Amino acid sequence: MEVHQLKEHKKKSWITYLFEFFMLFLAVFCGFLAEYQLEHIIERDREKEFIVSMVKEMQLDMIDIKRTENDTVRYKYLDTLALYIFMEDRSLKTMKKTYEIYFNYATYYHYYVYEEFTLSQLKFAGNMRLIRNKKVADRLIYLDGLLSNLHKQEMDYRDYMIDDTKLGSKIMDRSYFVKDGKFIPYTEALKNARKLCFLTNDRQALMEFGNNIKAQSSILKMYHKKLDAVRIYTDSSIMILKNEYHLKNKELKK
């Protein structure tokens, strides 16, 4: 019968244990660094994507801002309309101008609808933290405040315009725009009109209407000024974002 002798295992020194622990720690630490670096790269890429998207939206905004700003100069015509209503002159020439200005400038408006998808994602999805550039982050926050204030002003104007339209239906006579049993363009009706009057000659009602039109003009004028401020700030923001993130035109065309 053969007898197998057990091999003796040498006891590891404390230096060996220390080395093994260090190697294990190093592996875990390097894995953590790699994961951190990967997350950092992903967040940096997402930051760039948000900025590119933001610049694209602001460039689209600039087109609508300019169109709306050109439209809001109608406040000058509303001032003239208020004067015509306050005047005692009810000649055909004056009444034609009164009707023309009212239906051309007082009953509708073009309002600015800003592109807010990217800005909303930054604000409400917790993504503003991705914008590491404080100068840019502060600028976006300020722009959001400008847009909110502009929207409130636009809502005030809309409410005034609706009220004035309701009041105007008691003053302005649309029956002049009916011919052969159908409505015709007001421009055609005014051109051929031989007589034009208000629905009422009540001075108090006319003064109230004139006051409301003047208020509508003032609110629209303020909207025009705030819109101009947004235009200037948006235009400069586009340049700053492009410079801070070294954006090329080809990146913005994708």
Buried (B, 14 or more C-beta within 10 A) or exposed (E): EEEEEEEEEEEEEEEEEEEEEEEEEEEEEEEEEEEEEEEEEEBEEEBBEBBBBBBBBBBEBBEBBBEBBEBBEBBBBBBBBBEBBBEEEEEEEBBBBBBBBBBBBBBEBEBBEBBBEBBEBBBEEEBBEBBEBEEBBEBBBEBBEBBEEBBEBBEBBBEBBEEBBEBBEEBBEBEBBEEEEEEEEBEEBBEEBEEBEBBEEEEEBBEBBBEBBBBBBBBBBBBBBBBEEBBEBBBEBBEBBBEEBEBEEEBBEE
